[in-house]
Amino acid sequence: MRILHLGAAVTTVLALTAPAATAVPAAAAPSAAADAAPAPLVWASCADAAADARQQCATLPVPLDYRDPAGPRITLTVSRIPAARPDQRRGALVMIPGGPGNPGLNGPTSAVKRLPRSVLDRYDLIGFDPRGVGRSTPVDCGLTHEDLSMTTLLPWPAPDGSITGNLETARRIADACTRNGGPVLRSLSTRNEARDIDRIRQALGERRISAWGVSYGTYAGAVHATMFPQHTDRIVLDSNDDPDPTRVERGWLAAYAVGVEDRFPDFAAWASDPANKDHRLADTPQQVRELFLRLAAQLDGAPLPWPGANPARLDGNTLRAALLDTLYADARFPRLAELMLAAQGKRRLPTASTPPDKAMQNSVAVSVGTLCNDVSWPRSADSYAREVAADRIKYPLTAGMPVNAMPCAFWPTAPAEAPVVVSDRGPSNILMVQNLRDPATPYRGALKLRAALGDRARMVSVDAGGHDAYAANGNACGDALVSRFLADGRRPGHDVLCPAEG
């Protein structure tokens, strides 16, 4: 769950306390190898009633700053469910969570319910809360309740297209994170996440690790595979980000405009299907699109009270934010339809599902810190205003939000390191899997990661909509190809397109 992908998993986040790190002195260039190998992990039961009984947890100290390997430490919390068949064990499958800012500690608990026996027999499933997240040493920007709203965190322009309020919000959040985030927030970056993953590998006692990265985890996984190619085994990248090193996260925000346009026809077809009696919105997909745009404009001028929501109203940008969240999975379609019916006075508004502030604080801090520490963002207010005005015309469903200013426009420090240039240098051991109509990581961006990896990768494209592909959409073709690669190492000899199912 990143600010970019905040709607995807926000209700699963739990911000938990852990020891804070002390200030870090200046030092030389980073070197993960400069520090002695970490001690083996000591496993114990997890302090979480939601965890599978088989899941074990351990803590791993890592350098706050890899340029100073003997300096202050922070803690990563790591989990595992051991391979079901030790006699068939291949190794460790590290699950790299999305976001940035998503927790991953209960990844094994989730995966053990979804993965086939052929994979569960062969791998220890390894989860972790990335630095700054959850039960690892956490960060917090100390934002107000109002600034944790989804219509604030994502920079939706005012109804008339003005971005003045967005610029004020971006500066306020940047100032709060700078003031309250401390050295842990300053240490957040995808390069450091890749180094942390390699420390986990060392603590596991593995010469090489397999990995399954999802969403932002595909970028972190690709960066890890670029920085530590000799320590990779079988790598699955699922719902893939464009690795353009000049833009990275800034480009991912902009990609929402394309992703929503790719995906909206799926919702419109569902919402105009005569068989969909409870949630049918119009007679044709085009009418559904026109209705959505009309209702958003209507709510811009006349919001509906919505107790329990943040903010406590259904306005146009709240409806647009709900669209973004809805398009992640077909199962969410009814929620948006209910909001649209309520906006027409045909239904009561559903109960608001607003995550607790404490959960949001932690994830937002990690998301903002990573976005702003990874790459520099433009500073010119005029350039943002021009891009927003053009984007609103070209992509009306997202109303200019994807190219608007984020807190990074006011970040006080430049990135400590340049983004990694993902390349084709390394073993040919990567399998990408990608839905054709992904609202958050659109297909055209995945093709750019595919091109960057060259012969290191093969790609399974799935004729499906939504975010997350493997073991998520019920596409037997795509699931079988990924499972076969993980279990037996058999990867398609060329890129494959799996047809739609169901």
N, C-alpha and C positions, 0 to 999 in steps of 0.2 A: 504494500500500500504506500505509494508515493503521493505527494501532492498531485502529481500527474495522474496517478491511478488510484486516487484516494477512495473512490466509491467502491472499489472492487472487494475490499476485505476489511473495511474499517471496523465493523462490529466484532471482529475477532481479536482486536488489539487489546492487550492488557499492559499498561505501563507499571512496572514493578520497581521497587527500590533496589539499589546496589551501591557499593562503595564508590565514592567520587574519586577522580584522579587528581593529582596535584599538578601544578604548572610544569610545563616542559621547557627545558632550556634549548637554545639554538644549537644545532649540530650539523654534521656533514650530510652528504647525500644518503638517501635511504639504502639500507641493505638488509634484507631479511636473513641473509646467510651470516651476517656479522654476529648474531646472537647464537648462543648455544642452543641445541635442540631442546624443546620443552620436555618436561617430565611426562611419562605416560598418564593418561586420564584415569582418574579413580571414579568408578561408576557407583552410583547409589540410586535409590528410588527417587522419582521426580516429585517435587512438592506441588503437585497439581492434580486435583481430583479428576480433571477432564482427560488426563493422559491415559493411554492404554497401559494396562498392568504390566506389560512387557517392556515398556519404555523406561530407560535408565537415563540419568542425567549426571553431568560432571562439569566442573569449572576449569577454565584454561586461562592463565595469565598471559597477556600479550603486551608488547611494547605500546605505550601510548603513541610514541613517535618512533618509527623504525629507523630514523636517522640516529637515534640514541637508544640502542638496544639494551643498554644497562640502566636506563633511566626509569621513570615512573611507569607503572603497569596499570592496565585496565583488565577487566575480566570478561571473557566470553563464556556463556553457558551453552553447553553442547548436549545433545541427546542422541540416543540410539535405540533401535530395536534390532537385536542380533539376527543374523541370517537364520531362516527356519530350518535349513538343512546344513549344518556345519560341514558335512562331508562333501557338499557341493559348493561351498562358499567361494565366490570369486574375489570379494574384497568389500570395500566401503563405497556406498552410493551417497554422496553428499547432496542434500537438497538445498539449493540456493534460492532463498525467498525473493519475492518481488518487492516493489516499492519504488525507490528505497524507503525503508521505514517499516516494512512488514515484519512481524515476528516469524520465526521459523522453528521455535523449540518443539512444538507439537507436530511438526511436519511428519515425523515417522508415524505418529498416531493416525494422522489423516491418510497417509500413503498406504498403510497396511490394509486399509479398507478398500482401496481402489486398485492396487497393483495385482497382477496375476501371480499365481504360485510360482511360475518359472523365474520371476524376478525376486520374489520374497525368499525363495530357497537359496539364492546365490549372493545376496548382499546384506551386510549390516546397513540398515537405513539410518543415516546420520542427519540430524537437524541441528540448527543453531539459531540463536538470536544474534544478529549482527551487532557490531560495536554500536553502542548508543541505544540499543533496542531492548525493551522488556527486562528480562532477567540478566542480561549482560549489563555492564556499567551504563546506566541510562543518561539521556540528556533531556532537557526541558527548556523551552524558550520563555515560559511564563506568560503565555498569551492570554488575553481576555477571552471570556466566553464568546463574545461577538466575533472575535477574530478566528474562532475555530469553526465558523460556519462554512459550508461547502460553497456558498456563493461569495465568500470572502477569500478563502484559500485558493480557489481557482479564480483568475481575474476576469470575471464576467463584466463587460462594460455596462455603463448606465443605459437605460432604454433609448436615449438619444445618441448613443455611441460614444459619449464622453468617457475618457479614461482618467480624469482628474482624481476621482475617488480611488481608483485602482493604484495610482501612483502614491497617494497618501498612505494607503494600506500597505503597499509593498515596503515603503520606507519605515513605517511603524513596526512591521514584523522583522525586518532586517535589524533595526535597532534593538528590539527585544531579544532576538537570538544572539546578537553580538554581546549584549549586556549580560544575559543569563546563561548562555550555553556553555561557557567555559572551555577548557582545553579539549574536552572530549568532542564537542561540536567542531572545534577547529581541526580535529584529526580525521573527521569523516571524509572519505573519498572512496571511489571505486578501486583505485590502486591499493589503498589500505585494506579494503575488503578482500581483494585477491590475496594480499599477503596474509591476512588472517586465515583465509581458507587453507593456505599452504601450511600455516602453523597447526591448524586442526589436523591436516594430513600427517604432519610429523608426530603430533601427540597420539594419533591413532596407531603409529608404528607402521604406516603403509608407505611403500616406495612410490606407488601411484594410486590415485583415487579416481573413481568414476563420479560423475556429477549429473544432476538434473536441475537446470536453471529455468525458472519461469519468469516471463515478463522482464522487469529490470534484472532479474537473475540471469537472463540470457546475456546481457551486457557484462555483468560481473563475471559470468562463466567464461565468456569469450576473452575478457581481459585476463582472467586467471590462466586460461589456456595459452595466451600469448606470452605472459610473463613467466610461466612455469610449464612449458610444453612437455618437458621430460618427466613431469610428475602426473600426467593425465593418462587415464585409461580409456573408458568409454564415456563420452560426453553427449548429453541430450540437451538441446536448447529449444525451449518450448514457448512460442509467442514472442517473436524476436524483435528487438529494438535495432534501429538504424545506428551503426557505430560511428557515423561521421565525426571525426575527432575535432572538427571546428565548431560543432554544435552540440553533440550528444543530447543531454537532457532538454536543452532549449528546442532542439529539433523534435524531440518526442512530444513536447507540449503542442507544437505546431501540427504534428501529425494527427492530432485528434480531429481536425477539420476534415481531413481525407477519410480517416477511419469511420467517423460517424456517417459520412455520405455513403461509404461502402456498405455499411451495416444497416442503415435505416430501412432500406427496402424489405429486409426480413421482417422487421416489426410491422411495417405498413401492410405487407401481405397477410400477416397473421391478424392484424386488427381490422382487415376488410373481408376476412373469410366468412362466408355465410354460416359455416359450421361453428364459428366462435360466437355463440349466442350471448354469453354473459358479458363479453368485453368487446363486441364488435363496435367500431367507431364510425365507419363509413362504408360506402359501397365499393370503392376502388382504392388501391394503394395511393394514387395521386391525391385523392380526396383526404386520406389520412395525413399526408404530408401538409396539405393546405390547412387542415384543421389544426395540426400542431402549431404551425407558424401563427395562425390567427389567434389561438388561445394564449400563446406566449405573449403576443403583443397586447392582447386584452388584459392579461394579468400584470403586464408592465404598468398599465394605467390604473387598474383596480384590483389589487391583491386581495386574496381571501384570508381571513384569520385562520391560523393553524396551530392551536395550542400544542406545546411540547416540541415543536420544531425549532430549529435554530437557523435563521430568525423565525419568529412565531407567525409566519405568514407564508402563503403560497403566492409568490410573485412570478414574473416571467423568467427570471434567472433561476429560481428554484425549480421550475418546470424543466428548464434546459439542463440543469445539473442532474435532475432525475432521469432525463433522457440518456445522459452519458452513462450513468450507473446501470440503467435498464439494459442497454445494448451489450453489456458484458455476457449475458446469458439469456437464453429463451425463457427460462423459468421466471425471469423478472418482468417479462412483458406485461402480465396482469397488473402489476403495481403502477406502471405508467398509465395504462388504460384507465385505471381507477382515478388517478389524478386528473386525467383529461375529462372524464365523465363528471367528476366533481366540479371542475372549472365551468362546465356547462350547466350546472345545477341539477344533474341527473343522478348523482350519488352524493353521499356524505364523504367528506375527506377521510381517508384511512388514518389509523393511529400513526403518529409520527414515530419513526424509528431512528432517534437521534443518539449516537454513541456518547458515552460519558466523556466529560472534558478531560479527565485524567488519562484516558486511553488516547485521545486525540493529541494531547500535548506532546507525548513522547514521539509518536509517529511523525507528527508535523515537524518537530525539531530535526529528526534524522533526515527526513525528506528535504527540508530546506537546506540543511547543512551540506548534504551530498550534492544537491543540484548546484549550489553556489560555490562549493569548493572544487568541483570537477572542471568547470569551464567558465570563462568570463562571459558575461551577458552585456548587451548594448546598454549604454547609459543615457542615450538621447530620448527625452520624452516625445519629441516631435516624430522621431522614427517609429516609435511604438504607435503613436496616433495615426500615422499614415498607413501602417500595416493593418491596424485594426479596421480602419475605414474600408480598405480594399477587401479584407477577409470577410467582413460582414455582407458584402455584396456577393462575393464568390461562393461563400459557404454559410447561408443564412441559418442553418440549424444550430450552428455553434456561435453565431453572433459576434465573431471577432475575438472571443476568449483565447483561442489557441496561440495567437501571436501577441498577446498583451504582456505587460510588464509583470514580472515576479519579484520577490524580495532581492533576488540576485542583481537586479538593476541598481541596487543601493548597497551591495555588499562591500564592506570596508577594505577587504584584502583580496589580492589576486590569487588565483590557484597556486598552491605550493609546487605543483608538478603539472606538466602538460598531460592531457588525456592520452591514454594508450592508443596507438595506431594498431588496430586488430589486423593481423596479416595471415598469409597462407604458410608461414614458416612453422613447421612442427609436424607431428604425426597426423596421418589421415584417420582420425578417430572421432569425428564429430557428426552427429545426426541432428539436423534441425527439423522441427515439426511446426507447421503454421497453418492456421485457418485462413481461408481466402478473404473472409469478411470480418476482420478483427477491428473493433472500434478504437482500441488503445494502441496496439502495435500493428499498424496496417501492413498489408502484404507487400506494398512497394518498399517499405523500410526493411522488411525481412529479406527481400531480394538484395538489398545493399549489403547486409551482413553476409549473405550467401556469397556475393561477389568478393567481399574482403577476405573470406576464409578460403576461397579457391578450392584446391583439391583436398584440403583438410576436411571438407564437409560434403555431405549429401543432404538433400532437403526433401521432406515429405510434405507436400501441400495438400490440405484437406478442404474439400468443397463444403465448408460449414461456416457458420457465423458465430461470433462471440470470442471472448478472451479466455485463453487456456485451451490447449488442444489435446494433449496426451491424457488418457484416462479421465476425460472431462466431458466429452461431447457424444460419446457412444458411437464413434465412427470405428467400426471393426477393422477396416483396412489400415487406417493410421495407427490405431492402438497396437495392432499385431506387428507392424513393421518396427515400431519403437521397442516393444517388448522383446521381439526376436533379437534386435541389436544388443539390448542390455543383457539378455540371458545367454545368448550364444555368440555374440560378436558378428553376426551376419547382418551386413548393412547393404541396402540396395546399391547396385553398381552404377546407378545414375539417379538423377532426381525423379521423383514419382508424384503423380497426382492421384489422390484417392477420391472417388466420386462421392456425391452426397448420398446419405442413407436416411431411411425413416420417412 
